[in-house]
């Protein structure tokens, strides 16, 4: 049996467009354009359980996908490691630029370097030359280790948090929800 969510996803594979009309902590509502929806004006709701992360707002979207692998999921599926700075940074601007390039390469623009740095401002932290620099997914930490070597920066890496579960990501163009499970239903029609 094909789920309601799978049916909705197939509409977008066929070129549907829709508009998010409501977002809540556990669901979002959207309406497909009349040409794309035989139930013209039907409100579709996608429920999410175990929400871990999101970026949602009202607006149009043209793609809908539910994925098990995506750069947004690395944070939730990989072992995290802590990186401690243990030396001065000879060229802060180059080091930061190289770290930002590594983050862009690893996360494809979905995550920014600042997400993983400790809460102190990046430049202020690098002036200290010691302490917890960041906690990040293991595959990104490997890239940071390479950047540190190239820049003559000494770091120490320690195991950090272990991940729990296997979340998925629901993508609606650049909007997203990372959660443990998703399901959809048709709610009724838009009132005029």
C-alpha positions in Angstrom: 0.0 0.0 0.0 1.3 3.4 -1.0 1.4 5.9 1.9 -0.3 9.3 1.6 3.2 11.0 1.9 4.5 8.9 -1.0 1.5 10.0 -3.1 2.2 13.6 -2.3 5.9 13.2 -3.2 5.0 11.7 -6.6 2.9 14.8 -7.4 6.0 16.9 -7.1 8.0 14.4 -9.2 5.4 15.1 -11.9 5.9 18.9 -11.6 3.4 20.0 -8.9 3.8 23.4 -7.1 2.4 24.2 -3.7 2.3 26.8 -1.0 3.0 26.3 2.7 0.1 28.0 4.5 0.7 27.0 8.1 3.6 25.7 10.2 3.4 24.3 13.7 5.8 22.5 16.0 4.6 19.0 14.9 3.1 19.6 11.4 2.9 21.8 8.3 0.0 22.5 6.0 0.2 23.2 2.3 -2.1 23.6 -0.7 -1.1 22.4 -4.2 -1.9 24.7 -7.1 -5.3 24.0 -8.7 -3.7 22.6 -11.9 -1.7 20.1 -9.9 -4.3 18.9 -7.5 -7.4 17.0 -8.6 -8.8 17.9 -5.2 -8.5 21.6 -6.0 -8.1 23.6 -2.8 -7.3 20.5 -0.6 -5.1 21.2 2.4 -2.4 18.6 2.9 -0.8 18.1 6.3 2.5 16.5 7.0 3.0 15.5 10.6 6.5 15.0 12.0 7.5 13.2 15.1 10.7 13.6 17.0 11.6 16.9 15.3 15.3 17.6 15.7 15.8 20.6 13.3 13.9 22.7 10.9 13.7 25.7 8.6 10.1 26.4 7.6 8.1 29.4 6.7 5.1 30.2 4.6 5.9 30.2 0.9 5.9 28.4 -2.4 7.8 25.2 -3.2 8.1 23.0 -6.3 9.9 19.9 -4.8 9.1 17.6 -2.0 11.4 14.7 -1.0 11.9 12.5 2.0 15.5 11.4 2.3 17.6 9.0 4.5 20.9 10.6 3.4 21.6 14.3 3.2 24.2 16.7 4.5 21.6 18.0 7.1 21.5 14.5 8.6 25.2 14.1 9.3 24.8 16.0 12.5 22.3 13.3 13.7 23.7 10.2 12.2 27.5 10.4 12.7 29.5 10.3 15.9 30.4 13.8 17.0 34.0 14.6 18.0 35.3 17.6 20.0 38.2 19.6 18.6 40.4 21.5 21.1 42.7 24.3 19.9 46.2 23.9 21.4 48.3 26.5 19.6 48.3 30.0 18.2 46.8 30.4 14.8 49.5 31.9 12.5 47.1 33.3 9.9 43.5 33.6 11.3 41.9 34.9 8.1 43.3 32.0 6.0 42.5 29.4 8.6 38.9 30.7 8.9 38.5 30.9 5.1 39.8 27.3 4.7 37.5 26.1 7.4 34.5 27.8 5.7 35.5 26.3 2.4 35.6 22.8 4.1 32.2 23.4 5.6 30.7 24.4 2.3 32.2 21.4 0.6 31.0 19.0 3.3 27.5 20.4 3.8 26.8 21.8 0.4 25.6 25.1 1.9 23.0 23.4 4.2 25.2 24.0 7.3 27.5 26.9 8.2 30.8 26.6 10.0 29.5 28.8 12.9 27.0 26.1 13.8 29.8 23.9 15.2 32.1 26.5 16.8 31.8 27.1 20.5 29.5 30.0 21.5 32.3 32.6 21.8 32.8 34.6 18.6 35.2 32.9 16.2 37.9 35.6 16.0 37.8 36.1 19.8 38.1 32.4 20.4 41.1 32.1 18.0 42.9 34.9 19.9 42.8 32.7 23.0 44.8 29.9 21.3 43.4 27.1 23.5 40.1 25.5 24.5 37.1 23.7 22.9 37.0 25.0 19.4 34.1 22.9 18.0 32.0 19.8 18.3 31.1 18.4 14.8 30.2 15.2 12.9 33.2 12.9 12.5 33.5 13.2 8.7 33.7 17.0 9.0 36.2 16.8 11.8 38.5 14.8 9.5 38.4 17.8 7.1 39.1 20.2 9.9 42.2 18.1 10.9 43.5 18.5 7.3 42.8 22.3 7.4 44.7 22.6 10.7 47.7 20.8 9.4 47.9 22.9 6.2 47.6 26.1 8.4 50.2 25.0 11.0 47.6 24.9 13.8 47.7 22.3 16.5 44.5 20.7 17.6 43.5 17.7 19.8 40.5 15.6 18.9 38.4 13.7 21.4 35.3 11.6 21.1 32.2 13.6 21.7 28.5 12.7 21.6 27.1 9.5 20.2 24.1 9.8 18.0 20.7 8.2 18.7 18.3 6.9 16.1 18.1 7.3 12.4 16.2 10.5 11.4 15.1 11.5 7.9 14.9 14.9 6.3 11.8 16.3 4.5 12.9 18.8 1.9 10.5 21.4 0.4 12.9 23.3 -1.9 15.2 25.1 0.7 12.8 24.5 3.6 13.3 21.4 5.7 12.4 19.3 8.7 14.7 16.7 10.3 12.6 14.3 12.3 12.3 10.6 13.3 9.2 10.0 11.3 6.7 11.6 8.9 3.2 10.9 7.7 0.7 12.9 5.7 -3.1 13.3 5.4 -5.6 15.4 3.5 -7.3 17.8 5.9 -10.2 19.4 3.9 -10.5 22.3 1.5 -9.3 25.9 1.7 -12.2 28.2 2.6 -12.7 31.0 0.2 
